[in-house]
């Protein structure tokens, strides 16, 4: 009987631990580690989309893991601690898409003392004047996947559903599917692009604001201008790009949980929004940082033509690794430009 009771107690304790994890609570052990590391802050938060972009940074000689506590695992994420160019950093990988990027970034800024956030990775290229391998630093980011899909038969002068109470707007513009139809009438009609609802820490709780174009930090952007003469590799084995890649400040990037491999939509995003980088995470990172009043910048290397290449092209397969490495190289150089640890950058 005694063995049975002990066994039941073990089961109850095990279930209790599962429930605690399922509730998303921070265990005392993890909380003590977070508090201990925060005493050594503030950190630069570095956000990578996936292992393809994370691994080159972890393998870089510039990154030195913190020896006593190289990482903390929480909520399915691993937060890695170390130094890059004598800057204390905490690195997290988001996973694919806007939701993953938003969750990981919110955890990062909520758990740790940060002085800024740097996001990097690869992206599709919507600008015919740039080449694969170029590294872009956009001034603004927007979520291009939040739509109000208008019913068939309604026109551009007709009010959208829920437009009157302020939930939706026609101010930003639309994509009309019939312009891309080879057949007769297209019942898909059009979608109207929408701004995000945000709840900044500087505002009133539960009082929404709206934003479409999220600006990166101007001070970070000024540091980034010093990177425009950076020399980057041009070849993968014996296959080379038409010219050496360059670092360039561009006007805009767009994100959505959609992989764009379509020439017509690529052209539309460029003509409608003047977008260069087209990808799946950066605006989520931008929106979190904007709402939390944390300075941020995004570095995205162009890895493919977002559907603009030939039917037989496989530019992402060939040059994806070079683009990922270029994004890491520029990130490391950017970190080296920042003021010493402990100095706070005046956000503009």
N, C-alpha and C positions, 0 to 999 in steps of 0.2 A: 504493500500500500504506500509506504514511504517513497519507494522509487517512482510509483505512479504520480504522486503529488509533485515530486521534484520535476518529473517529465512535463507535467502540466504547467508548472511554473515557468520552465524554459520556453514552452510554446507561447505562453501569454506574453513573456518578455519579448520574444521574437516578433510576435504580432504587433506589440506596442511599438517596436522600432520601425516596422513597416509603415504603421499608421503615421508615425512622426515624420518619416520621409515623404509619405504621400501627401501630408498636409503642407509640405514645403517649408517646414520650420528649419531654422538654423540650429544645428546641434551645438551643445556647449563646447565640444571639442573644436568644431569648425569656427565657431564664433571667437573663441580665444585666439585661434591662429589669425583670423582677420584683424582682430584688435591689435595683436602683436605686430603684424606687418604694417598696419596703418600708422603706428607710432614711428615707423621708418619712412613714411611718405613725406610729401605728396609724390605721386607717380605720374608718369605719362601713360595713359591707357592706349594700348595698341590693339587694333581690331583687325583680324584677318578673316576672310570669308570661309576658307576651307583648307584642308591639308595641303593641297597643291600650292597654295600661296604661303601657308604657315611654315612648312618644312624648310624652304630655303632660308627663312629668317632664323629658325632654330639652329640650322647648320652653319650659319654665318659666324665667322671669327669675331664679328663685332658684338655679338650677343653673348653675354657672360651670365649664366644662371646664378641665382642667389644660392650659396652653398648650403646654408642651414635649413632653408625651407624653399625649395625650388618651385613648388606649386601648391595650390589649394583646390580641391575638387568640391564643387557645390552645384546642385540643381542641373546635373548633366553636363556642366561646363568645367573645364580645367583652366584656372587662372595661374599663369606662369610668371614668376618674379625673377628679375635680373637687372642687368645694366647694358645700355648701349651708349657708347661715347660718354661714359660717366653720368648718364641720365638714368635714374631709377625708373624701371618700366614694369607694367603688368600687362601681360598679353593674353588675349582670349580669342578663340575661334568661334565664329557664329554658326556655321552651317548655311545651307542654301536658302536664299529667299528673304523677303522682307520681314516675315514674322520672326524667324530665327535671329536675324540681325538686330531687330528691335529688342527682343528678349535678352539676348546676350549683352547688348550695350546698356540696357537699363540695369541689369545685374551688376555690371562693371561699375557704373557711376554711383549706384546705390550702396555697394558694399565697400568700396575703396576710396581713399583720399586721392583725388586726381587734380592735376593742374591743367590737363588738356587731353584730348583724344585724337589719335592719328589712325586713319583707316586706309588700307592699301589693298591692292589686288590687281586683277586683270579685267578687261572690259571689251565689248564690241566697239567698233569705230564707225561712226556715222558721217565723218567728215572726209570728203574725197581729197582734201589737201594735206592730210596726215597719213602716215604709214604705220603698218604693223610694227610693234616694238617701241613706238613713241610713248612717252609717259606724260599723261595729261593731269593737270591740277585744275579742276573746274572752280569757278567763282560761286556758282549756285547749283543746287540740286533740287530736283522735283520728282515726286512719285507719279509716274505716268500710267499707273494701273488702277486709279480710283475713278470710276465712271458713274454717270447716270445714263443708262441705256434707254434711249427714247423709243416710245412705242411706234409701230408702223403706222404711217399716215400723217403723223405730226411733223410740222415743219420747223425751221430754225426760229421763226417768230412765235411759236407756241410755247407756253410756259411748261417747264418740266414738272414732273411729279414731285411734290414737296418742295418746290422752289419758293413758293410764297412765304412759308415760315422761316426761310433762311437756311434750310438743310442743304440745298443744292443751288448751283448758279450756272449761267451761260456765259460768264465773263471770260473764261479761259479759252473756250473754243471746243471744236468737235472733230471727230473723224467720221466721215460719211462713207459707209461701205459700198454704196452703189457706184461710187467713182472707181472702184476696183473690181467691178463685175464684168464678166464677158457675156453674160446672158441678158435676160430681160429685167423685170423689176426685182429689186433686192429687198426682201422683207426684213432684213436685219436693221434697216434704216441707219441710225447714227448713234455714236456714244459721245457724251460731253465730258470733258476732263474736269475733275473736281479738286479743290484744295483740301488739305488735311485739316481735320479738327484737332486742335492742340490745347493743352492745359498747362501753360508755363508756370514754373515755380514762382515767378514774379507776379502772377495774376491771382485771381480769386479761385479757390477750389470749385470745380464743377461749372465754372463759367468758361465756355468754350471761346476760342479764337480760331481764326483760319489763316493758313499759309499755303502757298503753292511753291514758290521759289525760296529755298532755304539758303541763306548766305553763309559761306565759310568765314572763319575768323580772319579779319583783315590783317592782324599782326602776323599770323601764320602765313597768310598769302604773301606778305612782304618778304618773309624769310624764304618762301618758295621761289621767289623771283631770282634769288641767288643761285638756283640750281640749273638755270637754263643753259649753261655752258657745260653741263655734265657729259662726260664721254661714256657711252654705253656700248656693249658688244653688238655686233651686226650679224653674226653668223651662228648657225647651229650646224656643227660639223663642217661640211663643205657647202651647205646651202645658206646663201647670204641674202639679206634684204637689199633693196635697190640703193639705199643710202644708210649711213649710220643713224640709229635712233636718236631722238632729241627729247628734252624735257620742255614742255610748253604749258603756259597758263591759258586756259580756254574759258569761254563764257559759261557753258552749261553742260551738266550731265543729267541723265534721267535713269530712274530705277523702277522696276516692277518685277513681280514674281513670274516673269515670262522670259524664256530664252529667245531672243530675237535672232532669227536666221532667215529673214525675209527682206528682199531688196526693196519692195514697195513700201513697207512699213519703216525701214531704215531711212528712205528718202523723205517720208512724211515727217518723222521725228526731227530730221535735220531742218526741213523747210518750215515746219510749224513752230518748233521750239529752239532752233539753233543749237541743238544738242550735238555733242561730240562723243562722250563716253555713254554707252548704253549697257546697263548691267542690272543686277538683281538685289543689291543690298545697301548701297551707299546712302540713299535717301533715308532709310530707316535709321541708320547711325546718325545722320544729320538731324533728323527730327527729334531724336532723344536728346542729343547734345543741346540743340536749340532750346528745347523746353526746360532743360536742367541748367541752362546758362553756363555751359562748359565750352570753352573754345575748342574748335575742331578743324581739321582739314582732311581732304581725301586725295590720295595718290592712286591713279589707275593707269596701268600700262595697257596699250591696245594690243589685243591678241588675235583678233579676227575682224572681218568686215561686216558683221551682223547681217549676212545674207547678200552682201554686195559683190562677192567674188563670183567666179564662174561656177557652173554646175559641177565641175570636176575638182574645184579647189578644195584644199584641206589645210588652209593656212593656220587654223587653230592647232591642229595636230602637229604641224611642223614647228611653229614658232611660239606655241603656248608657254613652253618652259622658259624660253628666252624672255618673253614678256613678264612672266612671274618673277624671274630673277631681276629684271630691270626695275620692277616695282619695289623689290626689297632693297636694291642698291640705292635707289633714290630716297626711300624711307630712311635708311641708315644715314645717308648724307644730310638729310633734313634734320634728323635728331641732333647731329653734330653741330648744327648751326644755332641751336637753342641755347638760352642762358643757362648757367650752371644749375645743378640740383638745388632746390630750395628757393630759387628766384621765381617770382611770379610774373608771367607775361601779362602786360596790360592788354586786355581784350578790347577790340574796337567795334 
